[in-house]
Amino acid sequence: MSTPTGEIYRIDWLPGTDLLHGTCHCGAEHTAQDPVEMWEWMLAHPRGHESRGSSS
């Protein structure tokens, strides 16, 4: 998904699992089972985006 400001959010399904892996436009990463949780994490930027590559 791309926003009007050009920020890119990416969510991938991890094959063979029930997990989603999201990458925010800032480079932070997050894994979750619930799609709503994933979008809430992404759209709550920068809360929860402590460091690049975090999986919290």
mmCIF file as Biopython writes it, N, C-alpha, C and O atoms, coordinates in Angstrom:
data_model
#
loop_
_atom_site.group_PDB
_atom_site.id
_atom_site.type_symbol
_atom_site.label_atom_id
_atom_site.label_alt_id
_atom_site.label_comp_id
_atom_site.label_asym_id
_atom_site.label_entity_id
_atom_site.label_seq_id
_atom_site.pdbx_PDB_ins_code
_atom_site.Cartn_x
_atom_site.Cartn_y
_atom_site.Cartn_z
_atom_site.occupancy
_atom_site.B_iso_or_equiv
_atom_site.auth_seq_id
_atom_site.auth_asym_id
_atom_site.pdbx_PDB_model_num
ATOM 1   N N  . MET A ? 1  ? 0.852  -1.182  0.000  1.0 0.0 1  A 1 
ATOM 2   C CA . MET A ? 1  ? 0.000  0.000   0.000  1.0 0.0 1  A 1 
ATOM 3   C C  . MET A ? 1  ? 0.888  1.231   0.000  1.0 0.0 1  A 1 
ATOM 4   O O  . MET A ? 1  ? 1.889  1.280   0.714  1.0 0.0 1  A 1 
ATOM 5   N N  . SER A ? 2  ? 0.530  2.207   -0.785 1.0 0.0 2  A 1 
ATOM 6   C CA . SER A ? 2  ? 1.259  3.466   -0.833 1.0 0.0 2  A 1 
ATOM 7   C C  . SER A ? 2  ? 0.318  4.586   -0.417 1.0 0.0 2  A 1 
ATOM 8   O O  . SER A ? 2  ? -0.845 4.610   -0.821 1.0 0.0 2  A 1 
ATOM 9   N N  . THR A ? 3  ? 0.818  5.504   0.382  1.0 0.0 3  A 1 
ATOM 10  C CA . THR A ? 3  ? -0.005 6.620   0.843  1.0 0.0 3  A 1 
ATOM 11  C C  . THR A ? 3  ? 0.174  7.809   -0.090 1.0 0.0 3  A 1 
ATOM 12  O O  . THR A ? 3  ? 1.081  7.797   -0.923 1.0 0.0 3  A 1 
ATOM 13  N N  . PRO A ? 4  ? -0.674 8.847   0.027  1.0 0.0 4  A 1 
ATOM 14  C CA . PRO A ? 4  ? -0.527 10.035  -0.828 1.0 0.0 4  A 1 
ATOM 15  C C  . PRO A ? 4  ? 0.838  10.702  -0.688 1.0 0.0 4  A 1 
ATOM 16  O O  . PRO A ? 4  ? 1.280  11.401  -1.600 1.0 0.0 4  A 1 
ATOM 17  N N  . THR A ? 5  ? 1.509  10.495  0.441  1.0 0.0 5  A 1 
ATOM 18  C CA . THR A ? 5  ? 2.833  11.105  0.634  1.0 0.0 5  A 1 
ATOM 19  C C  . THR A ? 5  ? 3.950  10.225  0.090  1.0 0.0 5  A 1 
ATOM 20  O O  . THR A ? 5  ? 5.126  10.573  0.199  1.0 0.0 5  A 1 
ATOM 21  N N  . GLY A ? 6  ? 3.583  9.079   -0.499 1.0 0.0 6  A 1 
ATOM 22  C CA . GLY A ? 6  ? 4.580  8.197   -1.099 1.0 0.0 6  A 1 
ATOM 23  C C  . GLY A ? 6  ? 5.170  7.174   -0.148 1.0 0.0 6  A 1 
ATOM 24  O O  . GLY A ? 6  ? 6.102  6.457   -0.511 1.0 0.0 6  A 1 
ATOM 25  N N  . GLU A ? 7  ? 4.636  7.096   1.076  1.0 0.0 7  A 1 
ATOM 26  C CA . GLU A ? 7  ? 5.130  6.103   2.026  1.0 0.0 7  A 1 
ATOM 27  C C  . GLU A ? 7  ? 4.612  4.731   1.620  1.0 0.0 7  A 1 
ATOM 28  O O  . GLU A ? 7  ? 3.447  4.592   1.246  1.0 0.0 7  A 1 
ATOM 29  N N  . ILE A ? 8  ? 5.460  3.728   1.691  1.0 0.0 8  A 1 
ATOM 30  C CA . ILE A ? 8  ? 5.078  2.384   1.286  1.0 0.0 8  A 1 
ATOM 31  C C  . ILE A ? 8  ? 5.014  1.476   2.499  1.0 0.0 8  A 1 
ATOM 32  O O  . ILE A ? 8  ? 5.963  1.387   3.278  1.0 0.0 8  A 1 
ATOM 33  N N  . TYR A ? 9  ? 3.880  0.801   2.648  1.0 0.0 9  A 1 
ATOM 34  C CA . TYR A ? 9  ? 3.667  -0.194  3.692  1.0 0.0 9  A 1 
ATOM 35  C C  . TYR A ? 9  ? 3.535  -1.535  2.993  1.0 0.0 9  A 1 
ATOM 36  O O  . TYR A ? 9  ? 2.844  -1.644  1.980  1.0 0.0 9  A 1 
ATOM 37  N N  . ARG A ? 10 ? 4.195  -2.561  3.531  1.0 0.0 10 A 1 
ATOM 38  C CA . ARG A ? 10 ? 4.142  -3.872  2.885  1.0 0.0 10 A 1 
ATOM 39  C C  . ARG A ? 10 ? 3.779  -4.933  3.914  1.0 0.0 10 A 1 
ATOM 40  O O  . ARG A ? 10 ? 4.360  -4.983  4.998  1.0 0.0 10 A 1 
ATOM 41  N N  . ILE A ? 11 ? 2.816  -5.778  3.569  1.0 0.0 11 A 1 
ATOM 42  C CA . ILE A ? 11 ? 2.450  -6.911  4.410  1.0 0.0 11 A 1 
ATOM 43  C C  . ILE A ? 11 ? 2.510  -8.164  3.556  1.0 0.0 11 A 1 
ATOM 44  O O  . ILE A ? 11 ? 1.871  -8.243  2.506  1.0 0.0 11 A 1 
ATOM 45  N N  . ASP A ? 12 ? 3.279  -9.143  4.010  1.0 0.0 12 A 1 
ATOM 46  C CA . ASP A ? 12 ? 3.419  -10.419 3.315  1.0 0.0 12 A 1 
ATOM 47  C C  . ASP A ? 12 ? 2.917  -11.532 4.207  1.0 0.0 12 A 1 
ATOM 48  O O  . ASP A ? 12 ? 3.111  -11.502 5.422  1.0 0.0 12 A 1 
ATOM 49  N N  . TRP A ? 13 ? 2.278  -12.505 3.609  1.0 0.0 13 A 1 
ATOM 50  C CA . TRP A ? 13 ? 1.878  -13.721 4.310  1.0 0.0 13 A 1 
ATOM 51  C C  . TRP A ? 13 ? 3.062  -14.671 4.269  1.0 0.0 13 A 1 
ATOM 52  O O  . TRP A ? 13 ? 3.674  -14.842 3.215  1.0 0.0 13 A 1 
ATOM 53  N N  . LEU A ? 14 ? 3.398  -15.292 5.392  1.0 0.0 14 A 1 
ATOM 54  C CA . LEU A ? 14 ? 4.499  -16.248 5.445  1.0 0.0 14 A 1 
ATOM 55  C C  . LEU A ? 14 ? 3.925  -17.628 5.116  1.0 0.0 14 A 1 
ATOM 56  O O  . LEU A ? 14 ? 3.241  -18.225 5.948  1.0 0.0 14 A 1 
ATOM 57  N N  . PRO A ? 15 ? 4.199  -18.143 3.907  1.0 0.0 15 A 1 
ATOM 58  C CA . PRO A ? 15 ? 3.627  -19.424 3.470  1.0 0.0 15 A 1 
ATOM 59  C C  . PRO A ? 15 ? 3.872  -20.545 4.476  1.0 0.0 15 A 1 
ATOM 60  O O  . PRO A ? 15 ? 4.946  -20.646 5.069  1.0 0.0 15 A 1 
ATOM 61  N N  . GLY A ? 16 ? 2.860  -21.379 4.652  1.0 0.0 16 A 1 
ATOM 62  C CA . GLY A ? 16 ? 2.960  -22.496 5.578  1.0 0.0 16 A 1 
ATOM 63  C C  . GLY A ? 16 ? 2.680  -22.130 7.025  1.0 0.0 16 A 1 
ATOM 64  O O  . GLY A ? 16 ? 2.780  -22.974 7.914  1.0 0.0 16 A 1 
ATOM 65  N N  . THR A ? 17 ? 2.324  -20.855 7.264  1.0 0.0 17 A 1 
ATOM 66  C CA . THR A ? 17 ? 2.026  -20.393 8.623  1.0 0.0 17 A 1 
ATOM 67  C C  . THR A ? 17 ? 0.755  -19.559 8.592  1.0 0.0 17 A 1 
ATOM 68  O O  . THR A ? 17 ? 0.186  -19.313 7.528  1.0 0.0 17 A 1 
ATOM 69  N N  . ASP A ? 18 ? 0.320  -19.133 9.755  1.0 0.0 18 A 1 
ATOM 70  C CA . ASP A ? 18 ? -0.788 -18.187 9.868  1.0 0.0 18 A 1 
ATOM 71  C C  . ASP A ? 18 ? -0.252 -16.795 10.181 1.0 0.0 18 A 1 
ATOM 72  O O  . ASP A ? 18 ? -0.976 -15.968 10.735 1.0 0.0 18 A 1 
ATOM 73  N N  . LEU A ? 19 ? 0.997  -16.523 9.838  1.0 0.0 19 A 1 
ATOM 74  C CA . LEU A ? 19 ? 1.642  -15.271 10.212 1.0 0.0 19 A 1 
ATOM 75  C C  . LEU A ? 19 ? 1.726  -14.287 9.051  1.0 0.0 19 A 1 
ATOM 76  O O  . LEU A ? 19 ? 1.872  -14.663 7.888  1.0 0.0 19 A 1 
ATOM 77  N N  . LEU A ? 20 ? 1.627  -13.021 9.414  1.0 0.0 20 A 1 
ATOM 78  C CA . LEU A ? 20 ? 1.834  -11.925 8.484  1.0 0.0 20 A 1 
ATOM 79  C C  . LEU A ? 20 ? 3.100  -11.197 8.894  1.0 0.0 20 A 1 
ATOM 80  O O  . LEU A ? 20 ? 3.369  -11.030 10.084 1.0 0.0 20 A 1 
ATOM 81  N N  . HIS A ? 21 ? 3.872  -10.767 7.917  1.0 0.0 21 A 1 
ATOM 82  C CA . HIS A ? 21 ? 5.104  -10.024 8.181  1.0 0.0 21 A 1 
ATOM 83  C C  . HIS A ? 21 ? 4.961  -8.660  7.535  1.0 0.0 21 A 1 
ATOM 84  O O  . HIS A ? 21 ? 4.804  -8.555  6.318  1.0 0.0 21 A 1 
ATOM 85  N N  . GLY A ? 22 ? 5.015  -7.620  8.347  1.0 0.0 22 A 1 
ATOM 86  C CA . GLY A ? 22 ? 4.843  -6.265  7.840  1.0 0.0 22 A 1 
ATOM 87  C C  . GLY A ? 22 ? 6.130  -5.479  7.883  1.0 0.0 22 A 1 
ATOM 88  O O  . GLY A ? 22 ? 6.949  -5.641  8.787  1.0 0.0 22 A 1 
ATOM 89  N N  . THR A ? 23 ? 6.297  -4.617  6.882  1.0 0.0 23 A 1 
ATOM 90  C CA . THR A ? 23 ? 7.433  -3.703  6.829  1.0 0.0 23 A 1 
ATOM 91  C C  . THR A ? 23 ? 6.881  -2.304  6.640  1.0 0.0 23 A 1 
ATOM 92  O O  . THR A ? 23 ? 6.181  -2.027  5.666  1.0 0.0 23 A 1 
ATOM 93  N N  . CYS A ? 24 ? 7.199  -1.431  7.572  1.0 0.0 24 A 1 
ATOM 94  C CA . CYS A ? 24 ? 6.751  -0.044  7.538  1.0 0.0 24 A 1 
ATOM 95  C C  . CYS A ? 24 ? 7.640  0.764   6.591  1.0 0.0 24 A 1 
ATOM 96  O O  . CYS A ? 24 ? 8.737  0.330   6.240  1.0 0.0 24 A 1 
ATOM 97  N N  . HIS A ? 25 ? 7.167  1.928   6.187  1.0 0.0 25 A 1 
ATOM 98  C CA . HIS A ? 25 ? 7.956  2.798   5.312  1.0 0.0 25 A 1 
ATOM 99  C C  . HIS A ? 25 ? 9.274  3.214   5.955  1.0 0.0 25 A 1 
ATOM 100 O O  . HIS A ? 25 ? 10.212 3.585   5.250  1.0 0.0 25 A 1 
ATOM 101 N N  . CYS A ? 26 ? 9.359  3.158   7.299  1.0 0.0 26 A 1 
ATOM 102 C CA . CYS A ? 26 ? 10.589 3.550   7.989  1.0 0.0 26 A 1 
ATOM 103 C C  . CYS A ? 26 ? 11.593 2.406   8.070  1.0 0.0 26 A 1 
ATOM 104 O O  . CYS A ? 26 ? 12.730 2.597   8.502  1.0 0.0 26 A 1 
ATOM 105 N N  . GLY A ? 27 ? 11.160 1.199   7.647  1.0 0.0 27 A 1 
ATOM 106 C CA . GLY A ? 27 ? 12.047 0.041   7.678  1.0 0.0 27 A 1 
ATOM 107 C C  . GLY A ? 27 ? 11.813 -0.879  8.860  1.0 0.0 27 A 1 
ATOM 108 O O  . GLY A ? 27 ? 12.360 -1.981  8.893  1.0 0.0 27 A 1 
ATOM 109 N N  . ALA A ? 28 ? 11.007 -0.455  9.842  1.0 0.0 28 A 1 
ATOM 110 C CA . ALA A ? 28 ? 10.709 -1.316  10.983 1.0 0.0 28 A 1 
ATOM 111 C C  . ALA A ? 28 ? 9.874  -2.507  10.514 1.0 0.0 28 A 1 
ATOM 112 O O  . ALA A ? 28 ? 9.075  -2.390  9.585  1.0 0.0 28 A 1 
ATOM 113 N N  . GLU A ? 29 ? 10.067 -3.642  11.165 1.0 0.0 29 A 1 
ATOM 114 C CA . GLU A ? 29 ? 9.355  -4.861  10.796 1.0 0.0 29 A 1 
ATOM 115 C C  . GLU A ? 29 ? 8.583  -5.407  11.990 1.0 0.0 29 A 1 
ATOM 116 O O  . GLU A ? 29 ? 8.953  -5.183  13.142 1.0 0.0 29 A 1 
ATOM 117 N N  . HIS A ? 30 ? 7.500  -6.132  11.693 1.0 0.0 30 A 1 
ATOM 118 C CA . HIS A ? 30 ? 6.638  -6.677  12.734 1.0 0.0 30 A 1 
ATOM 119 C C  . HIS A ? 30 ? 5.974  -7.926  12.190 1.0 0.0 30 A 1 
ATOM 120 O O  . HIS A ? 30 ? 5.628  -7.986  11.010 1.0 0.0 30 A 1 
ATOM 121 N N  . THR A ? 31 ? 5.793  -8.926  13.047 1.0 0.0 31 A 1 
ATOM 122 C CA . THR A ? 31 ? 5.112  -10.152 12.664 1.0 0.0 31 A 1 
ATOM 123 C C  . THR A ? 31 ? 3.905  -10.335 13.568 1.0 0.0 31 A 1 
ATOM 124 O O  . THR A ? 31 ? 3.999  -10.167 14.784 1.0 0.0 31 A 1 
ATOM 125 N N  . ALA A ? 32 ? 2.769  -10.680 12.971 1.0 0.0 32 A 1 
ATOM 126 C CA . ALA A ? 32 ? 1.538  -10.871 13.733 1.0 0.0 32 A 1 
ATOM 127 C C  . ALA A ? 32 ? 0.652  -11.887 13.027 1.0 0.0 32 A 1 
ATOM 128 O O  . ALA A ? 32 ? 0.782  -12.119 11.825 1.0 0.0 32 A 1 
ATOM 129 N N  . GLN A ? 33 ? -0.244 -12.483 13.791 1.0 0.0 33 A 1 
ATOM 130 C CA . GLN A ? 33 ? -1.181 -13.439 13.222 1.0 0.0 33 A 1 
ATOM 131 C C  . GLN A ? 33 ? -2.475 -12.744 12.787 1.0 0.0 33 A 1 
ATOM 132 O O  . GLN A ? 33 ? -3.139 -13.196 11.854 1.0 0.0 33 A 1 
ATOM 133 N N  . ASP A ? 34 ? -2.827 -11.666 13.448 1.0 0.0 34 A 1 
ATOM 134 C CA . ASP A ? 34 ? -4.078 -10.962 13.210 1.0 0.0 34 A 1 
ATOM 135 C C  . ASP A ? 34 ? -3.870 -9.785  12.250 1.0 0.0 34 A 1 
ATOM 136 O O  . ASP A ? 34 ? -3.056 -8.907  12.538 1.0 0.0 34 A 1 
ATOM 137 N N  . PRO A ? 35 ? -4.584 -9.742  11.117 1.0 0.0 35 A 1 
ATOM 138 C CA . PRO A ? 35 ? -4.420 -8.640  10.173 1.0 0.0 35 A 1 
ATOM 139 C C  . PRO A ? 35 ? -4.765 -7.276  10.778 1.0 0.0 35 A 1 
ATOM 140 O O  . PRO A ? 35 ? -4.136 -6.274  10.438 1.0 0.0 35 A 1 
ATOM 141 N N  . VAL A ? 36 ? -5.754 -7.230  11.669 1.0 0.0 36 A 1 
ATOM 142 C CA . VAL A ? 36 ? -6.119 -5.961  12.302 1.0 0.0 36 A 1 
ATOM 143 C C  . VAL A ? 36 ? -4.969 -5.468  13.175 1.0 0.0 36 A 1 
ATOM 144 O O  . VAL A ? 36 ? -4.638 -4.283  13.161 1.0 0.0 36 A 1 
ATOM 145 N N  . GLU A ? 37 ? -4.361 -6.378  13.933 1.0 0.0 37 A 1 
ATOM 146 C CA . GLU A ? 37 ? -3.207 -6.004  14.758 1.0 0.0 37 A 1 
ATOM 147 C C  . GLU A ? 37 ? -2.075 -5.456  13.894 1.0 0.0 37 A 1 
ATOM 148 O O  . GLU A ? 37 ? -1.421 -4.478  14.258 1.0 0.0 37 A 1 
ATOM 149 N N  . MET A ? 38 ? -1.852 -6.097  12.745 1.0 0.0 38 A 1 
ATOM 150 C CA . MET A ? 38 ? -0.779 -5.651  11.851 1.0 0.0 38 A 1 
ATOM 151 C C  . MET A ? 38 ? -1.026 -4.229  11.362 1.0 0.0 38 A 1 
ATOM 152 O O  . MET A ? 38 ? -0.119 -3.397  11.414 1.0 0.0 38 A 1 
ATOM 153 N N  . TRP A ? 39 ? -2.237 -3.933  10.888 1.0 0.0 39 A 1 
ATOM 154 C CA . TRP A ? 39 ? -2.534 -2.585  10.402 1.0 0.0 39 A 1 
ATOM 155 C C  . TRP A ? 39 ? -2.505 -1.559  11.518 1.0 0.0 39 A 1 
ATOM 156 O O  . TRP A ? 39 ? -2.049 -0.435  11.310 1.0 0.0 39 A 1 
ATOM 157 N N  . GLU A ? 40 ? -2.981 -1.921  12.693 1.0 0.0 40 A 1 
ATOM 158 C CA . GLU A ? 40 ? -2.919 -0.986  13.823 1.0 0.0 40 A 1 
ATOM 159 C C  . GLU A ? 40 ? -1.479 -0.641  14.150 1.0 0.0 40 A 1 
ATOM 160 O O  . GLU A ? 40 ? -1.164 0.512   14.445 1.0 0.0 40 A 1 
ATOM 161 N N  . TRP A ? 41 ? -0.592 -1.647  14.098 1.0 0.0 41 A 1 
ATOM 162 C CA . TRP A ? 41 ? 0.827  -1.403  14.358 1.0 0.0 41 A 1 
ATOM 163 C C  . TRP A ? 41 ? 1.399  -0.450  13.311 1.0 0.0 41 A 1 
ATOM 164 O O  . TRP A ? 41 ? 2.092  0.510   13.649 1.0 0.0 41 A 1 
ATOM 165 N N  . MET A ? 42 ? 1.109  -0.715  12.051 1.0 0.0 42 A 1 
ATOM 166 C CA . MET A ? 42 ? 1.661  0.136   10.991 1.0 0.0 42 A 1 
ATOM 167 C C  . MET A ? 42 ? 1.146  1.563   11.070 1.0 0.0 42 A 1 
ATOM 168 O O  . MET A ? 42 ? 1.918  2.515   10.953 1.0 0.0 42 A 1 
ATOM 169 N N  . LEU A ? 43 ? -0.151 1.712   11.267 1.0 0.0 43 A 1 
ATOM 170 C CA . LEU A ? 43 ? -0.742 3.043   11.247 1.0 0.0 43 A 1 
ATOM 171 C C  . LEU A ? 43 ? -0.499 3.821   12.528 1.0 0.0 43 A 1 
ATOM 172 O O  . LEU A ? 43 ? -0.798 5.013   12.583 1.0 0.0 43 A 1 
ATOM 173 N N  . ALA A ? 44 ? 0.038  3.177   13.562 1.0 0.0 44 A 1 
ATOM 174 C CA . ALA A ? 44 ? 0.359  3.854   14.817 1.0 0.0 44 A 1 
ATOM 175 C C  . ALA A ? 44 ? 1.760  4.455   14.784 1.0 0.0 44 A 1 
ATOM 176 O O  . ALA A ? 44 ? 2.278  4.868   15.821 1.0 0.0 44 A 1 
ATOM 177 N N  . HIS A ? 45 ? 2.369  4.508   13.626 1.0 0.0 45 A 1 
ATOM 178 C CA . HIS A ? 45 ? 3.730  5.021   13.470 1.0 0.0 45 A 1 
ATOM 179 C C  . HIS A ? 45 ? 3.861  6.368   14.163 1.0 0.0 45 A 1 
ATOM 180 O O  . HIS A ? 45 ? 2.965  7.194   13.989 1.0 0.0 45 A 1 
ATOM 181 N N  . PRO A ? 46 ? 4.893  6.656   14.929 1.0 0.0 46 A 1 
ATOM 182 C CA . PRO A ? 46 ? 6.076  5.840   15.164 1.0 0.0 46 A 1 
ATOM 183 C C  . PRO A ? 46 ? 6.006  4.948   16.397 1.0 0.0 46 A 1 
ATOM 184 O O  . PRO A ? 46 ? 6.991  4.285   16.719 1.0 0.0 46 A 1 
ATOM 185 N N  . ARG A ? 47 ? 4.863  4.910   17.104 1.0 0.0 47 A 1 
ATOM 186 C CA . ARG A ? 47 ? 4.757  4.076   18.299 1.0 0.0 47 A 1 
ATOM 187 C C  . ARG A ? 47 ? 4.997  2.623   17.931 1.0 0.0 47 A 1 
ATOM 188 O O  . ARG A ? 47 ? 4.367  2.102   17.010 1.0 0.0 47 A 1 
ATOM 189 N N  . GLY A ? 48 ? 5.906  1.962   18.646 1.0 0.0 48 A 1 
ATOM 190 C CA . GLY A ? 48 ? 6.204  0.562   18.380 1.0 0.0 48 A 1 
ATOM 191 C C  . GLY A ? 48 ? 7.297  0.359   17.348 1.0 0.0 48 A 1 
ATOM 192 O O  . GLY A ? 48 ? 7.645  -0.777  17.026 1.0 0.0 48 A 1 
ATOM 193 N N  . HIS A ? 49 ? 7.836  1.436   16.833 1.0 0.0 49 A 1 
ATOM 194 C CA . HIS A ? 49 ? 8.868  1.352   15.800 1.0 0.0 49 A 1 
ATOM 195 C C  . HIS A ? 49 ? 10.235 1.730   16.372 1.0 0.0 49 A 1 
ATOM 196 O O  . HIS A ? 49 ? 10.931 2.586   15.825 1.0 0.0 49 A 1 
ATOM 197 N N  . GLU A ? 50 ? 10.613 1.081   17.481 1.0 0.0 50 A 1 
ATOM 198 C CA . GLU A ? 50 ? 11.842 1.463   18.168 1.0 0.0 50 A 1 
ATOM 199 C C  . GLU A ? 50 ? 13.092 1.341   17.302 1.0 0.0 50 A 1 
ATOM 200 O O  . GLU A ? 50 ? 13.935 2.237   17.287 1.0 0.0 50 A 1 
ATOM 201 N N  . SER A ? 51 ? 13.205 0.226   16.582 1.0 0.0 51 A 1 
ATOM 202 C CA . SER A ? 51 ? 14.422 0.051   15.785 1.0 0.0 51 A 1 
ATOM 203 C C  . SER A ? 51 ? 14.111 -0.750  14.540 1.0 0.0 51 A 1 
ATOM 204 O O  . SER A ? 51 ? 13.156 -1.526  14.510 1.0 0.0 51 A 1 
ATOM 205 N N  . ARG A ? 52 ? 14.903 -0.563  13.534 1.0 0.0 52 A 1 
ATOM 206 C CA . ARG A ? 52 ? 14.744 -1.301  12.289 1.0 0.0 52 A 1 
ATOM 207 C C  . ARG A ? 52 ? 14.915 -2.780  12.544 1.0 0.0 52 A 1 
ATOM 208 O O  . ARG A ? 52 ? 15.882 -3.197  13.180 1.0 0.0 52 A 1 
ATOM 209 N N  . GLY A ? 53 ? 13.969 -3.589  12.047 1.0 0.0 53 A 1 
ATOM 210 C CA . GLY A ? 53 ? 14.059 -5.028  12.181 1.0 0.0 53 A 1 
ATOM 211 C C  . GLY A ? 53 ? 13.483 -5.575  13.465 1.0 0.0 53 A 1 
ATOM 212 O O  . GLY A ? 53 ? 13.632 -6.765  13.743 1.0 0.0 53 A 1 
ATOM 213 N N  . SER A ? 54 ? 12.823 -4.738  14.263 1.0 0.0 54 A 1 
ATOM 214 C CA . SER A ? 54 ? 12.241 -5.251  15.501 1.0 0.0 54 A 1 
ATOM 215 C C  . SER A ? 54 ? 11.017 -6.080  15.190 1.0 0.0 54 A 1 
ATOM 216 O O  . SER A ? 54 ? 10.316 -5.801  14.217 1.0 0.0 54 A 1 
ATOM 217 N N  . SER A ? 55 ? 10.740 -7.102  15.998 1.0 0.0 55 A 1 
ATOM 218 C CA . SER A ? 55 ? 9.588  -7.972  15.784 1.0 0.0 55 A 1 
ATOM 219 C C  . SER A ? 55 ? 8.621  -7.895  16.944 1.0 0.0 55 A 1 
ATOM 220 O O  . SER A ? 55 ? 8.003  -8.905  17.280 1.0 0.0 55 A 1 
ATOM 221 N N  . SER A ? 56 ? 8.463  -6.765  17.559 1.0 0.0 56 A 1 
ATOM 222 C CA . SER A ? 56 ? 7.596  -6.666  18.723 1.0 0.0 56 A 1 
ATOM 223 C C  . SER A ? 56 ? 6.196  -6.274  18.374 1.0 0.0 56 A 1 
ATOM 224 O O  . SER A ? 56 ? 5.350  -6.152  19.260 1.0 0.0 56 A 1 
#
